Amino acid sequence: GSHDSFSYWVDEKSPVGPDQATAIKRLARISLVRKIIKKWSVTQNLTFKEQLEGGIRYFDLRVSSKPGEIGQEIYFIHGLFGIKVWDGLEEMNRFLEQHPKEVIFLDFNHFYAMDDSHHHFLINRIRSAFESKLCCVECVEYVTLLYMWEKKHQVLIFYHHPLHQEYPFLWPGNKMPAPWANTTNVHKLLQFLETTLGERSRYGTFHVSQAILTPRVKTIARHLVRGLKNTLVHRNLPMILNWVKAQKPGVMGVNIITSDFVELVDFAATVIALNDLLLEEEESDT
């Protein structure tokens, strides 16, 4: 999985998003400030298509309306506004059309400046984009690849809002817990990942290990122009990747792992290779 998957393109000419504090919105009237916000908002370099081609199958999505804009269009957001959600969904659907055995998870977990009418608009966009590819809510343990292939489903949508109850193809957010370490310290992050894996539900949910470091205000102030990638990610990714390599998948093991800048190391290939351990287990059982 990728963290803030859509942030490869955020518009520094756009207004600062409603996910930001009032003080930052005021400061962002200065164009240099918006350039700095962009440096710290971008967590991925690859487009959706490039991420899909690189092996990413879980997408972490934050969305918002544009306050003051006429209509109900919804955009991706992280500090600044990104592309229209519809354009991203279409890009993903084109990939799925060409790869009918691939399955993706879309996790809509933060909503900003949206009332019920915005939500219904977005949900109808999701339905229009994927139609029969959408997998309705089911017991998690039933949803194997074989199950998906037999039903010709390719998309699971997780929707962290009460309106999920009105649509059978929207999985509740509690089926995709993603505990967040909220630290700049890689050792604290790895300890947190270990602890939350030990606490994960044995049955009934998916599970996201967020292998990401989060800048604090003072981190940004000290390294204003360096940005997230040069300050936190480059230096710590090798240690995070070593943790990934040491994991086991399956019950009480890792399930989905997300990272920033997924192309900087062999992140996707390393996570995918963990599945070989499950095959080895099956072979030894038989």
PyMOL commands that set and color helices and strands:
alter all, ss='L'
color gray80, all
select helices_A, chain A and resi 22-27+31-41+48-53+85-98+116-133+140-142+145-151+162-166+173-175+186-199+217-222+227-245+267-273+275-285
alter helices_A, ss='H'
color red, helices_A
select strands_A, chain A and resi 58-65+74-77+81-84+104-112+155-159+170-172+208-210+256-258
alter strands_A, ss='S'
color yellow, strands_A
deselect
rebuild
show_as cartoon
